[in-house]
Amino acid sequence: MADRKTPDNSKNSKDFTGESPRQRSAWNPFRRVSTLAQREQRLAYILLGPPSLFVLALILFPVLWNFWLAFHRVRLLDLRRFTWWELEATVNNFITVFMHYDLWPALRATLIYSTGGTLLAIVMGLGAAMMVHRRFRGSGLVRGTFLIPYIAPIVAVAFAWRFILDPRGVFMVGLLGAGILEQPINLLSQRPWAMISLIAFEGWRYFPFNFLFILARLQAIPEVFYEAAAVDGATPLQKFLYITLPQLKLVLATLFLLRFMWTFNKFDDVFLVTRGTAGTRVLTIKVYDFLIGEFNVGAGAAMALFLFAVLGLLLYVYFKWVMRRAEEE
């Protein structure tokens, strides 16, 4: 009996795309051939598109809105009108800001507060990290305790500090009882104690953030470095200066940048602790004064742009020299 040939169904078979070999071989100028990677890339764009647009809208709209306010004569009542876009365009807001008697003292206070608070927070974070770098009994509890200032509500800790530093508070009563002072001092209402107190609060409040990053970098330093230094007879101070600090240089530079930016834009800490009195009226307090104190929305927006320009200039200098040198070394 002659063998019966099985029918060749290869021309009619279809793959996972639903197309037969004949359909795939036919040239179709409108059919786009895509690989698995291209399909995954398109899916990523589809999934990330709406959130990205939403985030950009949240960022770009306030920036553009602030620019518009800065170049228009806007009062607080004008924002409630339906014809606010017809307000007069002007540069008088910037003239008001630059001619204000309190602008340059506020800029000086901002730089002192930002630099002092940032450096103190880094020094305290470094000290705390060095303290618990080596494990000991209760080190976990100590590490958790160090985080309390950072996770505590700002309103609660600010009022606690105001109570402690009050002329009739715990700190002043202790100094009077020890005979260090003869009469109480209002630390939050006298120069330069108000700025010193504010810097101390800033360092205490935000050193846990630096502590976590510095501790993580400390634990990544190879122990071989310290063992070799011990063989050479290096003292603990020499190990810190010639091994620990060089290894932490880039982390410390990054932390200084982040903390300086955040402190430069701080409003709630200053407002809650000193109310901007006794030389602590920083630029963010000036924005609040223009907006709420004088109901001058345009001048407040112009002051915010001035603050942004100063911070941008300082960041340019920092990235151009400090960060580049730290990365090269």
C-alpha positions in Angstrom: 0.0 0.0 0.0 1.4 3.4 -1.0 2.1 5.7 1.9 -0.4 8.4 2.2 1.1 11.8 2.4 0.1 13.9 5.3 -1.2 17.4 4.4 1.3 20.2 4.8 -0.4 22.6 7.2 2.6 24.8 7.6 1.1 27.5 5.4 -2.0 27.6 7.5 -0.4 27.3 10.9 -0.3 30.5 13.0 2.1 31.6 15.6 1.4 33.4 18.9 0.9 36.7 17.0 -2.1 35.2 15.2 -0.5 35.5 11.8 0.2 32.6 9.4 3.6 32.3 7.7 2.1 33.5 4.4 0.7 36.6 6.1 4.0 37.2 7.7 5.9 36.9 4.5 3.6 39.2 2.6 5.0 42.7 2.5 2.7 45.2 4.3 3.9 48.8 4.5 1.4 49.6 7.2 2.4 46.7 9.6 5.0 47.7 12.2 7.3 44.9 13.3 8.3 45.3 16.9 10.4 43.3 19.2 9.6 42.3 22.8 11.8 45.0 24.1 10.1 47.7 22.0 6.7 46.5 23.2 7.9 46.7 26.8 9.2 50.1 26.2 5.9 51.3 24.8 4.1 49.8 27.8 6.5 51.7 30.1 5.8 55.0 28.4 2.0 54.3 28.7 2.2 53.5 32.4 4.6 56.4 33.3 3.0 59.0 31.1 0.0 60.0 33.2 2.0 60.2 36.5 4.8 62.1 34.8 2.3 64.6 33.4 0.7 65.0 36.8 4.0 65.6 38.6 5.1 68.1 35.9 1.8 69.9 36.3 2.3 70.1 40.1 5.8 71.5 39.6 5.5 73.7 36.6 2.2 75.4 37.4 3.3 76.8 40.8 6.5 78.1 39.2 4.8 79.7 36.3 2.1 81.1 38.6 4.7 82.6 40.9 6.4 84.2 37.9 3.1 85.7 36.7 2.4 87.1 40.2 5.9 88.6 40.5 5.4 90.8 37.4 1.8 92.0 38.2 0.3 94.3 40.7 -1.6 91.8 42.7 -3.2 92.2 46.1 -4.8 89.4 48.1 -8.3 90.5 47.2 -7.5 90.5 43.5 -7.1 86.7 43.5 -10.8 86.3 44.3 -11.9 88.2 41.2 -12.7 86.5 37.9 -10.7 89.1 36.0 -7.3 88.6 37.8 -5.6 88.0 34.4 -6.4 91.6 33.4 -4.3 93.1 36.2 -1.5 95.6 35.3 1.9 94.2 34.5 4.7 95.9 36.3 8.2 95.6 37.7 7.4 97.7 40.8 7.3 94.5 42.9 11.0 94.0 42.4 11.6 97.7 43.1 9.7 97.3 46.4 11.7 94.2 47.3 15.2 95.6 46.4 14.5 99.0 48.0 13.2 97.5 51.2 15.2 98.5 54.2 15.2 94.9 55.6 16.3 93.0 52.5 20.1 92.8 53.0 19.9 92.2 56.8 17.4 89.4 56.0 19.8 87.9 53.4 22.7 88.1 55.9 20.6 86.4 58.6 19.6 83.7 56.1 23.2 82.9 55.2 24.2 82.8 58.9 21.3 80.6 59.9 21.7 78.3 56.9 25.5 77.8 57.2 25.5 77.5 61.0 22.5 75.2 61.2 23.9 73.0 58.4 27.4 72.7 59.8 26.1 72.0 63.3 23.7 69.3 62.1 26.6 67.6 60.2 29.0 67.8 63.1 26.4 66.3 65.5 25.4 63.6 63.0 29.1 62.7 62.5 29.6 62.5 66.3 26.5 60.4 66.8 27.6 58.0 64.0 31.0 57.6 65.4 29.5 56.9 68.8 27.4 54.0 67.7 29.6 52.8 64.8 30.9 49.9 67.0 28.2 47.7 68.3 27.7 47.5 72.0 25.0 46.4 74.4 22.1 48.8 73.9 23.4 50.3 70.6 20.1 49.6 68.9 18.2 51.6 71.5 20.7 54.5 71.3 20.3 54.6 67.5 16.6 54.7 67.8 16.8 57.4 70.4 18.9 59.6 68.0 16.0 59.6 65.5 13.4 61.1 67.9 14.2 64.8 67.1 13.7 64.1 63.4 10.5 62.2 63.6 8.8 64.3 66.3 6.2 66.9 65.1 7.8 70.2 64.4 5.1 72.1 66.3 5.6 70.0 69.4 9.4 70.3 69.5 9.4 74.0 68.7 7.1 74.8 71.6 9.2 72.5 73.8 12.3 74.5 73.0 10.5 77.8 73.5 9.5 76.6 77.0 13.0 75.4 77.8 14.7 78.6 76.6 12.1 80.9 78.2 13.5 83.3 81.0 11.4 81.2 83.4 12.2 77.9 81.7 14.2 74.9 82.8 17.5 76.0 81.2 17.5 79.5 82.7 16.4 78.3 86.1 19.2 75.8 86.1 21.8 78.5 85.2 20.5 80.8 87.9 20.5 78.0 90.5 24.1 77.0 89.6 25.2 80.6 90.1 26.3 81.0 86.5 23.9 83.9 85.9 22.7 86.6 88.2 19.6 87.4 86.2 17.6 85.6 83.5 18.2 86.2 79.8 15.5 86.0 77.2 17.5 83.9 74.7 14.8 84.1 72.0 14.4 87.9 72.0 18.0 89.2 72.3 20.8 89.5 69.9 22.8 87.4 69.2 21.3 84.7 71.5 18.2 84.4 69.3 20.3 83.4 66.3 22.5 81.1 68.4 19.4 79.4 69.8 17.9 79.0 66.4 21.0 77.4 65.0 21.2 75.1 68.0 17.6 74.1 67.4 18.3 73.5 63.7 21.3 71.3 64.5 19.5 69.3 67.1 16.4 68.9 64.9 18.1 67.6 61.7 21.3 65.8 62.8 19.5 62.4 62.7 19.2 62.8 58.9 23.0 63.2 58.6 23.5 60.5 61.2 21.9 57.8 59.1 23.8 58.6 55.9 27.2 59.0 57.7 26.6 55.7 59.7 25.9 53.8 56.5 29.1 55.1 54.9 31.1 54.3 58.0 30.0 50.7 58.0 31.1 50.4 54.4 34.7 51.4 55.1 36.9 48.3 54.9 38.3 47.3 58.3 41.6 46.5 56.6 42.4 50.2 56.5 42.2 50.5 60.3 44.1 47.3 60.9 47.0 48.5 58.7 47.0 51.8 60.4 47.1 50.1 63.8 50.1 48.0 62.7 51.9 51.3 61.7 51.2 52.7 65.2 48.5 55.3 64.2 46.6 56.9 67.0 42.8 57.1 67.0 43.0 60.7 66.0 45.2 59.9 63.1 42.9 57.1 62.0 40.0 59.6 62.0 41.9 62.3 60.1 43.6 60.2 57.5 41.2 57.3 57.0 37.6 58.2 58.2 37.4 61.8 56.9 38.7 61.1 53.4 36.2 58.2 53.1 33.4 60.4 54.2 34.3 63.5 52.2 31.9 63.0 49.3 29.0 62.0 51.7 29.6 65.1 53.8 29.7 67.3 50.8 26.4 65.9 49.5 24.8 66.3 53.0 26.0 69.9 53.2 24.4 70.7 49.9 21.1 69.1 50.8 20.8 70.5 54.3 21.9 74.0 53.1 19.2 74.0 50.5 16.5 72.9 52.9 17.6 75.2 55.7 17.8 78.1 53.3 14.2 77.6 52.4 13.0 77.0 56.0 10.1 78.9 57.3 8.3 76.9 59.9 11.3 76.4 62.2 12.1 80.1 62.3 8.5 81.2 62.7 7.7 78.8 65.5 10.9 79.3 67.5 11.8 83.0 67.3 9.0 84.5 65.2 11.7 86.2 63.2 12.7 88.6 66.0 16.1 89.7 67.2 18.0 89.4 64.0 16.4 86.1 62.8 14.1 87.6 60.2 15.2 85.4 57.2 14.1 85.7 53.6 11.2 83.2 54.0 9.9 85.4 56.8 10.0 88.4 54.5 7.9 86.5 51.9 5.4 85.9 54.7 5.5 89.5 55.8 4.7 90.8 52.2 2.0 88.2 51.7 0.2 88.2 55.0 1.4 91.4 56.7 1.0 93.8 53.8 -1.4 91.6 51.6 1.0 92.3 48.7 1.0 89.1 46.8 3.1 90.5 43.9 5.9 91.6 46.3 5.8 88.3 48.1 6.2 86.4 44.8 9.1 88.8 43.8 10.8 88.1 47.1 10.4 84.4 46.5 12.1 84.7 43.1 14.9 86.7 44.7 15.4 83.9 47.2 15.4 81.4 44.4 18.0 83.4 42.5 20.3 83.7 45.5 20.0 79.9 46.2 20.7 79.1 42.5 23.8 81.2 42.5 25.1 79.6 45.7 24.4 76.1 44.3 26.3 77.0 41.1 29.3 78.0 43.1 29.0 74.9 45.2 28.7 72.5 42.3 31.5 74.2 40.3 34.1 74.1 43.0 33.2 72.2 46.1 31.5 69.1 44.7 34.0 68.8 41.7 37.0 68.9 44.0 35.4 66.4 46.4 34.8 64.0 43.5 38.3 64.4 42.1 39.9 63.7 45.5 
